[in-house]
Amino acid sequence: MGGLVQRIAVSTEEGLGTRLFQGVRDALFSGKNSLKSYGPAGQFLEEHLGQYEQYKASAASKSKSVVERIHTNPQQLQSFQRGMINRFKQSGTDVVPSVNEPHVYHPDLAKPNSDLRKQAIIEIRTANGSTQSQASDTISKLVTDQNVRNAAKNMLDPVFPLKTGLLPIKERYMKFGDAVSERVAQNVFFGQNDKALAAVVHTVKENKGRVSASNLADFLDIYLHNTMPGAYRVEGLKHQSAYKSANEAEKLLGKFTSYAMASRIAVPHSVQWVNTLQNSGIKSTIEGLFEWVKTPQDAIKFVKNSGALDEEARHELEISIRGGRSKFEKILMQPGFSWVRKQELKLAALSGKHQALNAAEELLANPSSKDAATILGSLGINHNDVLAAKGLTTHMEETAGFFAADRDMFFRSTRNTPFRWSSNPTWRMITQYKPFAFNMSRMIKENLVRNWERGATPTAKIFNVTKAIAGFAITFPIVGELVSLAENQLLGRQDKPFETDTPFSDKWKHNNAFLDQYLNAFAHVGGFGVAYSLIRATKRRMLANFMLGPASSSLADFAGDISQAILGKTDKEGVTTHDFLPALRDVTRKIPVVGPGLTRQFIPTKKKTEGFSIRQSTKF
């Protein structure tokens, strides 16, 4: 990334209008679109961030696999640690371990009044005679160190080698390997002490002005989860981090929504494989599936090495660190959902690999093929590298698998959504689950753009786009209809399996039955289905509640119903009634999987009169 400071394009003076425009842009556009607007430096950074994520994920997946295999052998674990330290030093970060094993602590140490934290305070005060406040500050720093960019180094040289709350050996080394992979990736792509990022921000400041440079630095804070301003900030920029870490309220509401809302996204999300079929094509998808069936061990090894499962691996590691899930959680959380997502990730990665292989074959046969070059570029592969290597290398295949999995399954990355959505607890709760629909829309747009770019002539471009639109128009409603039928079964509509939830009157639905069914089916697919489920999950103020977010809207509905039940409702004759059934329905609807159907069966609402309503009886 060196030399970016010299890549100065047209200098632009930023006035009030530009600042307002950038504020709207940052709120609406994804990180990818925002970075491209910063000119050559931003575009260069966007390309490198994709490669950085792939490198980090691949390295983390491999280290996790190693620890899984050797965690019962102390000698091999020590060899693993020495190897990681060597990687540290080779990438530019020196470290002198002060402990024999990585120190990674249980998350309960961060909770103010937890028993584990109280024990740790006693240990520190006994060891060095510090005050209660000093011991508490030391623990806070220890736990914070596990979440900042020097996490791996702090695990080897902690502020205080605390014994209380240490995680089991396996989890410690897995977390350590994950942190080393991230730090090495940062050094490789961003330079030691983020020098390359500083060069990019400085270049943007010189070309686009201080406001653009500040916005870019904010994006990097949020993208890298920096609670303190990064070393990449340059003179003249504000020094308050744009990223705020999770507080206890966010954690509590997040746990609530994981119980109450997750089952609503399970059914539409289980057909996310339709994205793979649309993006990779039928041929590559079948080839990927055939490889998986024919050589399952090699196929799974490829997927792990690509880093396509890294997001799921991190999630599992965090669950194991918290002590795993209880049987109660396993029953109430959407059964099999994580397993289904893993299979879809594997299919997406393998299909992306074969899509790249097919494109490389076409490119070698016709080096001027714009079609092949465009496909390879969308999978993170430079077509000139393919020509030079006379085919795909193993690294290129793994890169294609990673990019395809991200494209089809939507990794939770700041680059894939408006970056302000991830900046603080309030934004994160309001936008919970919204990235699914946002990324679904972006995927369709990028698919159409890619098909346009593939064409060598205007006729070919129009044909490619028309073919893609026809694919979406046919495939999505077919799959969506299956999702709708499954949802109707869960909602207790066995007597009306084709009932729709479109926000139209009964008269319109009757006169436009086919269009109504078509729109309902299309809205049930993948990311759209997730958003559609959340809108329908609110029994009033549908749009307003969707904007509030699932947790806030549910609490608002419940508070309103409780208040109305206590205060009572007076009819025209002056009779006041206190109806607690609406509040009870608020609770029972949120029971995962079976809640909506049970509510509809045993606590039904009165049938509404004809009008513009999202449903004629309670669905969720």
ZATORMI-886840 format. One record per residue (C-alpha): residue number from 1; residue in one letter; chain; z, y, x. Coordinates in steps of 0.2 Angstrom, whole numbers. Layout:
R   num   residuo   cadena       w       v       u
R   NUM         a        A       Z       Y       X
...
***
This chain:
R   num   residuo   cadena       w       v       u
R     1         m        A       0       0       0
R     2         g        A      -1      11      15
R     3         g        A     -12      26      15
R     4         l        A      -9      31      -3
R     5         v        A      -3      48       2
R     6         q        A     -21      52       9
R     7         r        A     -29      46      -7
R     8         i        A     -28      63     -16
R     9         a        A     -40      65     -30
R    10         v        A     -41      81     -41
R    11         s        A     -25      92     -41
R    12         t        A     -19      96     -58
R    13         e        A      -7     110     -63
R    14         e        A       5     104     -77
R    15         g        A       9     116     -91
R    16         l        A      19     114    -107
R    17         g        A       5     106    -116
R    18         t        A       4      93    -103
R    19         r        A      22      89    -103
R    20         l        A      22      87    -122
R    21         f        A       7      75    -121
R    22         q        A      15      65    -107
R    23         g        A      31      63    -118
R    24         v        A      21      56    -132
R    25         r        A      11      45    -121
R    26         d        A      26      38    -113
R    27         a        A      34      34    -130
R    28         l        A      18      26    -137
R    29         f        A       8      18    -123
R    30         s        A      13       2    -113
R    31         g        A      17       3     -94
R    32         k        A       0      -3     -90
R    33         n        A      -9      11     -99
R    34         s        A       4      24     -93
R    35         l        A       1      19     -74
R    36         k        A     -18      20     -76
R    37         s        A     -16      38     -82
R    38         y        A      -9      43     -65
R    39         g        A     -25      41     -56
R    40         p        A     -30      30     -41
R    41         a        A     -12      29     -35
R    42         g        A      -6      23     -52
R    43         q        A     -20      11     -54
R    44         f        A     -17       4     -37
R    45         l        A       2       2     -42
R    46         e        A      -2      -7     -58
R    47         e        A     -13     -20     -49
R    48         h        A       1     -23     -36
R    49         l        A      15     -24     -49
R    50         g        A       5     -39     -57
R    51         q        A       4     -48     -40
R    52         y        A      22     -44     -37
R    53         e        A      28     -52     -53
R    54         q        A      17     -67     -49
R    55         y        A      24     -69     -32
R    56         k        A      42     -66     -37
R    57         a        A      41     -79     -51
R    58         s        A      32     -92     -41
R    59         a        A      45     -91     -27
R    60         a        A      60     -91     -39
R    61         s        A      53    -106     -48
R    62         k        A      51    -116     -32
R    63         s        A      69    -111     -26
R    64         k        A      76    -117     -42
R    65         s        A      67    -133     -41
R    66         v        A      74    -136     -23
R    67         v        A      92    -132     -28
R    68         e        A      90    -144     -43
R    69         r        A      86    -158     -31
R    70         i        A      98    -155     -17
R    71         h        A     113    -146     -26
R    72         t        A     125    -162     -23
R    73         n        A     121    -162      -4
R    74         p        A     131    -149       6
R    75         q        A     121    -151      22
R    76         q        A     104    -148      13
R    77         l        A     112    -133       3
R    78         q        A     116    -125      20
R    79         s        A      99    -128      26
R    80         f        A      92    -120      10
R    81         q        A     103    -105      13
R    82         r        A      98    -103      31
R    83         g        A      80    -104      26
R    84         m        A      83     -90      13
R    85         i        A      91     -79      26
R    86         n        A      76     -81      37
R    87         r        A      65     -76      23
R    88         f        A      76     -61      21
R    89         k        A      74     -56      39
R    90         q        A      55     -59      40
R    91         s        A      52     -48      25
R    92         g        A      62     -34      33
R    93         t        A      80     -35      27
R    94         d        A      93     -40      39
R    95         v        A     109     -49      33
R    96         v        A     125     -55      42
R    97         p        A     134     -68      31
R    98         s        A     153     -66      29
R    99         v        A     155     -81      18
R   100         n        A     150     -99      20
R   101         e        A     142    -100       2
R   102         p        A     134     -87      -9
R   103         h        A     147     -78     -20
R   104         v        A     141     -77     -38
R   105         y        A     153     -73     -52
R   106         h        A     155     -78     -70
R   107         p        A     150     -64     -82
R   108         d        A     167     -63     -90
R   109         l        A     173     -54     -74
R   110         a        A     164     -39     -81
R   111         k        A     173     -39     -98
R   112         p        A     188     -26     -97
R   113         n        A     201     -37    -105
R   114         s        A     196     -55    -101
R   115         d        A     208     -67     -94
R   116         l        A     197     -70     -79
R   117         r        A     196     -52     -74
R   118         k        A     215     -51     -75
R   119         q        A     217     -66     -64
R   120         a        A     205     -58     -51
R   121         i        A     215     -41     -51
R   122         i        A     230     -51     -47
R   123         e        A     221     -60     -33
R   124         i        A     215     -44     -25
R   125         r        A     232     -35     -27
R   126         t        A     241     -49     -19
R   127         a        A     228     -50      -4
R   128         n        A     228     -32       1
R   129         g        A     241     -23      -9
R   130         s        A     229     -12     -18
R   131         t        A     233      -3     -35
R   132         q        A     228      -9     -52
R   133         s        A     214       4     -53
R   134         q        A     208       0     -35
R   135         a        A     207     -19     -39
R   136         s        A     198     -15     -55
R   137         d        A     185      -4     -46
R   138         t        A     182     -18     -33
R   139         i        A     179     -31     -47
R   140         s        A     167     -19     -56
R   141         k        A     157     -16     -40
R   142         l        A     157     -35     -36
R   143         v        A     149     -39     -53
R   144         t        A     137     -24     -53
R   145         d        A     131     -30     -36
R   146         q        A     124     -46     -44
R   147         n        A     112     -35     -55
R   148         v        A     106     -22     -42
R   149         r        A      91     -23     -30
R   150         n        A     102     -29     -16
R   151         a        A     110     -43     -26
R   152         a        A     106     -57     -13
R   153         k        A     113     -47       2
R   154         n        A     129     -44      -8
R   155         m        A     131     -62     -12
R   156         l        A     132     -66       6
R   157         d        A     142     -51      11
R   158         p        A     153     -47      -4
R   159         v        A     164     -31      -5
R   160         f        A     179     -44      -7
R   161         p        A     177     -63      -6
R   162         l        A     184     -66     -23
R   163         k        A     189     -84     -27
R   164         t        A     193     -81     -45
R   165         g        A     178     -83     -57
R   166         l        A     166     -91     -44
R   167         l        A     152    -101     -53
R   168         p        A     149    -119     -49
R   169         i        A     139    -123     -33
R   170         k        A     123    -127     -42
R   171         e        A     123    -111     -52
R   172         r        A     128    -100     -37
R   173         y        A     113    -107     -26
R   174         m        A     101    -105     -41
R   175         k        A     106     -87     -44
R   176         f        A     105     -84     -25
R   177         g        A      88     -91     -23
R   178         d        A      82     -81     -38
R   179         a        A      89     -65     -30
R   180         v        A      82     -69     -13
R   181         s        A      65     -72     -21
R   182         e        A      66     -55     -29
R   183         r        A      71     -45     -14
R   184         v        A      58     -53      -3
R   185         a        A      45     -49     -16
R   186         q        A      51     -31     -16
R   187         n        A      49     -30       3
R   188         v        A      32     -38       3
R   189         f        A      24     -27     -10
R   190         f        A      35     -12     -10
R   191         g        A      40     -11       8
R   192         q        A      57     -10      16
R   193         n        A      68       2       7
R   194         d        A      54       5      -6
R   195         k        A      43      15       6
R   196         a        A      27      10      -2
R   197         l        A      34      15     -19
R   198         a        A      39      32     -12
R   199         a        A      22      34      -5
R   200         v        A      14      31     -23
R   201         v        A      26      43     -31
R   202         h        A      23      57     -18
R   203         t        A       4      54     -20
R   204         v        A       6      57     -39
R   205         k        A      16      72     -36
R   206         e        A       3      79     -25
R   207         n        A     -11      75     -37
R   208         k        A      -4      77     -54
R   209         g        A      12      87     -52
R   210         r        A      31      85     -53
R   211         v        A      31      80     -71
R   212         s        A      20      65     -68
R   213         a        A      29      60     -53
R   214         s        A      46      61     -62
R   215         n        A      39      51     -76
R   216         l        A      32      38     -64
R   217         a        A      49      37     -55
R   218         d        A      58      35     -72
R   219         f        A      46      20     -76
R   220         l        A      50      12     -59
R   221         d        A      69      14     -63
R   222         i        A      67       5     -80
R   223         y        A      55      -8     -73
R   224         l        A      66     -12     -59
R   225         h        A      82     -11     -69
R   226         n        A      89       2     -57
R   227         t        A     106       9     -63
R   228         m        A     105      21     -49
R   229         p        A      89      31     -43
R   230         g        A      78      21     -32
R   231         a        A      74      25     -14
R   232         y        A      56      29     -20
R   233         r        A      61      46     -27
R   234         v        A      54      61     -18
R   235         e        A      61      79     -15
R   236         g        A      60      89     -31
R   237         l        A      62      75     -43
R   238         k        A      77      73     -54
R   239         h        A      90      60     -47
R   240         q        A      98      53     -63
R   241         s        A      92      35     -67
R   242         a        A      82      33     -83
R   243         y        A      88      15     -85
R   244         k        A     105      11     -93
R   245         s        A     112      -6     -92
R   246         a        A     118     -16    -107
R   247         n        A     135     -11    -115
R   248         e        A     147     -22    -125
R   249         a        A     140     -16    -141
R   250         e        A     122     -21    -137
R   251         k        A     128     -38    -131
R   252         l        A     138     -40    -147
R   253         l        A     123     -35    -158
R   254         g        A     111     -45    -148
R   255         k        A     121     -61    -151
R   256         f        A     122     -57    -170
R   257         t        A     103     -55    -171
R   258         s        A     100     -71    -161
R   259         y        A     109     -80    -175
R   260         a        A     103     -70    -190
R   261         m        A      85     -66    -185
R   262         a        A      79     -79    -172
R   263         s        A      75     -92    -185
R   264         r        A      64     -80    -194
R   265         i        A      53     -78    -179
R   266         a        A      52     -97    -174
R   267         v        A      39    -102    -187
R   268         p        A      26     -89    -183
R   269         h        A      30     -90    -164
R   270         s        A      26    -109    -164
R   271         v        A       8    -105    -167
R   272         q        A       6     -94    -152
R   273         w        A      -6    -106    -144
R   274         v        A     -19     -99    -155
R   275         n        A     -20     -85    -142
R   276         t        A     -24     -97    -129
R   277         l        A     -38    -104    -139
R   278         q        A     -45     -87    -142
R   279         n        A     -43     -80    -124
R   280         s        A     -47     -96    -113
R   281         g        A     -60    -103    -125
R   282         i        A     -61    -120    -133
R   283         k        A     -68    -128    -118
R   284         s        A     -55    -122    -105
R   285         t        A     -41    -126    -118
R   286         i        A     -47    -144    -120
R   287         e        A     -48    -146    -101
R   288         g        A     -31    -139     -99
R   289         l        A     -24    -151    -112
R   290         f        A     -33    -166    -105
R   291         e        A     -26    -163     -88
R   292         w        A      -9    -162     -95
R   293         v        A     -11    -178    -104
R   294         k        A     -20    -187     -89
R   295         t        A      -9    -181     -75
R   296         p        A       7    -174     -83
R   297         q        A      18    -174     -67
R   298         d        A       5    -164     -57
R   299         a        A       1    -153     -72
R   300         i        A      20    -148     -74
R   301         k        A      21    -146     -55
R   302         f        A       7    -134     -55
R   303         v        A      14    -124     -70
R   304         k        A      31    -122     -61
R   305         n        A      23    -117     -45
R   306         s        A      13    -104     -54
R   307         g        A      29     -95     -60
R   308         a        A      23     -97     -78
R   309         l        A      40    -104     -83
R   310         d        A      51     -92     -73
R   311         e        A      55     -82     -88
R   312         e        A      62     -98     -97
R   313         a        A      70    -104     -81
R   314         r        A      80     -87     -80
R   315         h        A      85     -89     -98
R   316         e        A      92    -107     -95
R   317         l        A     101    -102     -79
R   318         e        A     110     -87     -88
R   319         i        A     115     -99    -103
R   320         s        A     122    -112     -90
R   321         i        A     131     -98     -81
R   322         r        A     139     -93     -97
R   323         g        A     145    -111    -100
R   324         g        A     130    -118    -110
R   325         r        A     128    -118    -128
R   326         s        A     140    -127    -140
R   327         k        A     134    -140    -153
R   328         f        A     137    -126    -166
R   329         e        A     125    -115    -157
R   330         k        A     112    -128    -155
R   331         i        A     112    -133    -173
R   332         l        A     112    -115    -179
R   333         m        A      99    -108    -167
R   334         q        A      81    -112    -171
R   335         p        A      80    -130    -166
R   336         g        A      67    -134    -154
R   337         f        A      61    -116    -152
R   338         s        A      64    -115    -133
R   339         w        A      55    -132    -131
R   340         v        A      40    -127    -141
R   341         r        A      38    -110    -131
R   342         k        A      39    -120    -115
R   343         q        A      25    -131    -121
R   344         e        A      14    -116    -126
R   345         l        A      17    -108    -109
R   346         k        A      12    -124    -100
R   347         l        A      -4    -125    -111
R   348         a        A      -8    -107    -108
R   349         a        A      -6    -109     -89
R   350         l        A     -17    -125     -88
R   351         s        A     -30    -117     -99
R   352         g        A     -30    -101     -88
R   353         k        A     -32    -112     -73
R   354         h        A     -48    -121     -80
R   355         q        A     -55    -104     -87
R   356         a        A     -54     -98     -69
R   357         l        A     -62    -114     -62
R   358         n        A     -76    -112     -74
R   359         a        A     -79     -94     -70
R   360         a        A     -78     -98     -51
R   361         e        A     -91    -111     -53
R   362         e        A    -103     -99     -63
R   363         l        A    -100     -86     -49
R   364         l        A    -104     -97     -35
R   365         a        A    -120    -102     -44
R   366         n        A    -124     -84     -48
R   367         p        A    -114     -71     -36
R   368         s        A    -120     -57     -47
R   369         s        A    -113     -64     -63
R   370         k        A    -103     -49     -71
R   371         d        A     -97     -61     -84
R   372         a        A     -88     -72     -71
R   373         a        A     -82     -58     -61
R   374         t        A     -74     -50     -77
R   375         i        A     -65     -66     -82
R   376         l        A     -58     -69     -64
R   377         g        A     -52     -51     -63
R   378         s        A     -43     -53     -80
R   379         l        A     -34     -68     -72
R   380         g        A     -28     -58     -57
R   381         i        A     -42     -65     -45
R   382         n        A     -54     -54     -35
R   383         h        A     -72     -62     -37
R   384         n        A     -76     -57     -19
R   385         d        A     -61     -67     -13
R   386         v        A     -68     -82     -22
R   387         l        A     -85     -80     -14
R   388         a        A     -78     -79       3
R   389         a        A     -67     -94       0
R   390         k        A     -82    -103      -8
R   391         g        A     -71    -108     -23
R   392         l        A     -53    -106     -29
R   393         t        A     -39    -109     -17
R   394         t        A     -22    -116     -24
R   395         h        A     -14     -99     -24
R   396         m        A     -29     -92     -34
R   397         e        A     -27    -106     -47
R   398         e        A      -8    -103     -48
R   399         t        A     -11     -84     -50
R   400         a        A     -23     -88     -65
R   401         g        A     -10     -99     -73
R   402         f        A       3     -86     -72
R   403         f        A      -8     -72     -78
R   404         a        A     -15     -83     -93
R   405         a        A       3     -87     -98
R   406         d        A       8     -69     -98
R   407         r        A      -8     -64    -107
R   408         d        A      -5     -77    -121
R   409         m        A      14     -79    -122
R   410         f        A      19     -61    -118
R   411         f        A      32     -60    -104
R   412         r        A      46     -48    -108
R   413         s        A      41     -35     -95
R   414         t        A      42     -16     -95
R   415         r        A      23     -16     -90
R   416         n        A      19     -25    -107
R   417         t        A      27     -12    -118
R   418         p        A      31       7    -119
R   419         f        A      43       8    -105
R   420         r        A      55      19    -114
R   421         w        A      58       4    -126
R   422         s        A      68      -4    -111
R   423         s        A      77      11    -105
R   424         n        A      94      11    -114
R   425         p        A     104       0    -127
R   426         t        A      99      11    -142
R   427         w        A      80       9    -138
R   428         r        A      82      -9    -135
R   429         m        A      91     -13    -151
R   430         i        A      79      -2    -161
R   431         t        A      64     -11    -154
R   432         q        A      71     -28    -154
R   433         y        A      57     -41    -158
R   434         k        A      44     -27    -159
R   435         p        A      36     -31    -143
R   436         f        A      28     -47    -151
R   437         a        A      17     -37    -163
R   438         f        A      14     -23    -150
R   439         n        A       8     -36    -137
R   440         m        A      -2     -46    -150
R   441         s        A     -12     -30    -154
R   442         r        A     -14     -26    -136
R   443         m        A     -20     -43    -133
R   444         i        A     -33     -42    -146
R   445         k        A     -39     -25    -139
R   446         e        A     -40     -32    -121
R   447         n        A     -49     -47    -127
R   448         l        A     -63     -36    -136
R   449         v        A     -63     -24    -121
R   450         r        A     -65     -39    -109
R   451         n        A     -79     -47    -119
R   452         w        A     -88     -30    -119
R   453         e        A     -87     -28    -100
R   454         r        A     -93     -46     -98
R   455         g        A    -110     -42    -105
R   456         a        A    -124     -37     -92
R   457         t        A    -134     -29    -106
R   458         p        A    -130     -19    -122
R   459         t        A    -136     -33    -132
R   460         a        A    -125     -46    -123
R   461         k        A    -110     -34    -125
R   462         i        A    -113     -33    -144
R   463         f        A    -115     -51    -145
R   464         n        A     -99     -55    -135
R   465         v        A     -88     -43    -145
R   466         t        A     -96     -49    -162
R   467         k        A     -92     -67    -157
R   468         a        A     -74     -63    -152
R   469         i        A     -71     -53    -169
R   470         a        A     -78     -68    -178
R   471         g        A     -66     -79    -169
R   472         f        A     -51     -69    -173
R   473         a        A     -57     -67    -191
R   474         i        A     -59     -86    -194
R   475         t        A     -46     -94    -183
R   476         f        A     -31     -82    -186
R   477         p        A     -31     -84    -205
R   478         i        A     -33    -103    -204
R   479         v        A     -18    -104    -193
R   480         g        A      -8     -91    -203
R   481         e        A     -11    -100    -219
R   482         l        A      -2    -115    -211
R   483         v        A      13    -104    -206
R   484         s        A      14     -96    -223
R   485         l        A      14    -114    -231
R   486         a        A      28    -119    -219
R   487         e        A      38    -103    -223
R   488         n        A      37    -105    -242
R   489         q        A      44    -122    -240
R   490         l        A      59    -115    -230
R   491         l        A      61    -101    -243
R   492         g        A      63    -113    -257
R   493         r        A      46    -110    -265
R   494         q        A      41    -128    -267
R   495         d        A      34    -124    -284
R   496         k        A      24    -109    -278
R   497         p        A      17    -115    -260
R   498         f        A       4    -101    -260
R   499         e        A      14     -87    -265
R   500         t        A      11     -71    -254
R   501         d        A      22     -57    -248
R   502         t        A       9     -43    -247
R   503         p        A      15     -26    -253
R   504         f        A       4     -25    -268
R   505         s        A       7     -26    -287
R   506         d        A       4     -42    -297
R   507         k        A     -11     -35    -305
R   508         w        A     -19     -31    -289
R   509         k        A     -15     -48    -282
R   510         h        A     -23     -56    -298
R   511         n        A     -39     -46    -296
R   512         n        A     -41     -48    -278
R   513         a        A     -33     -66    -275
R   514         f        A     -44     -71    -260
R   515         l        A     -42     -54    -251
R   516         d        A     -23     -55    -254
R   517         q        A     -22     -73    -248
R   518         y        A     -32     -68    -232
R   519         l        A     -22     -53    -228
R   520         n        A      -6     -63    -230
R   521         a        A     -12     -77    -219
R   522         f        A     -18     -65    -205
R   523         a        A      -1     -56    -205
R   524         h        A       8     -73    -202
R   525         v        A       0     -77    -185
R   526         g        A      10     -76    -169
R   527         g        A      17     -59    -165
R   528         f        A      11     -51    -181
R   529         g        A      20     -65    -190
R   530         v        A      36     -60    -181
R   531         a        A      35     -42    -187
R   532         y        A      30     -47    -204
R   533         s        A      45     -58    -205
R   534         l        A      57     -44    -200
R   535         i        A      49     -32    -212
R   536         r        A      51     -44    -226
R   537         a        A      69     -49    -220
R   538         t        A      75     -32    -227
R   539         k        A      78     -31    -245
R   540         r        A      75     -12    -247
R   541         r        A      68       2    -237
R   542         m        A      57     -10    -229
R   543         l        A      48       2    -217
R   544         a        A      64      12    -213
R   545         n        A      74      -4    -209
R   546         f        A      60     -10    -198
R   547         m        A      61       6    -188
R   548         l        A      80       4    -187
R   549         g        A      79     -13    -180
R   550         p        A      85     -30    -187
R   551         a        A     103     -28    -182
R   552         s        A     105     -10    -188
R   553         s        A      96     -13    -204
R   554         s        A     106     -28    -208
R   555         l        A     122     -19    -206
R   556         a        A     116      -5    -216
R   557         d        A     111     -16    -230
R   558         f        A     128     -25    -230
R   559         a        A     138      -9    -229
R   560         g        A     128      -2    -244
R   561         d        A     131     -17    -255
R   562         i        A     149     -18    -250
R   563         s        A     151       0    -254
R   564         q        A     142      -1    -271
R   565         a        A     152     -17    -276
R   566         i        A     169      -8    -272
R   567         l        A     164       8    -281
R   568         g        A     155       0    -295
R   569         k        A     140       4    -304
R   570         t        A     141      13    -321
R   571         d        A     128       9    -335
R   572         k        A     121      20    -349
R   573         e        A     136      15    -360
R   574         g        A     149      21    -347
R   575         v        A     154       3    -342
R   576         t        A     157       0    -324
R   577         t        A     154     -16    -315
R   578         h        A     158     -22    -298
R   579         d        A     145     -35    -292
R   580         f        A     149     -43    -275
R   581         l        A     134     -55    -276
R   582         p        A     122     -43    -267
R   583         a        A     134     -43    -252
R   584         l        A     136     -61    -253
R   585         r        A     117     -63    -253
R   586         d        A     116     -52    -237
R   587         v        A     127     -65    -228
R   588         t        A     119     -81    -235
R   589         r        A     101     -75    -231
R   590         k        A     106     -73    -213
R   591         i        A     111     -92    -211
R   592         p        A      97     -98    -199
R   593         v        A      83    -109    -206
R   594         v        A      91    -114    -223
R   595         g        A      99     -98    -228
R   596         p        A      84     -90    -237
R   597         g        A      80    -106    -247
R   598         l        A      98    -109    -252
R   599         t        A     101     -91    -257
R   600         r        A      85     -91    -268
R   601         q        A      91    -107    -276
R   602         f        A     110    -104    -279
R   603         i        A     111     -85    -279
R   604         p        A      95     -79    -286
R   605         t        A      92     -61    -290
R   606         k        A      85     -54    -306
R   607         k        A      66     -54    -308
R   608         k        A      60     -37    -304
R   609         t        A      48     -27    -316
R   610         e        A      29     -25    -311
R   611         g        A      26     -12    -298
R   612         f        A      23      -9    -279
R   613         s        A      35     -21    -272
R   614         i        A      35     -32    -257
R   615         r        A      41     -47    -268
R   616         q        A      45     -51    -285
R   617         s        A      61     -61    -281
R   618         t        A      71     -62    -265
R   619         k        A      63     -71    -251
R   620         f        A      75     -68    -236
***
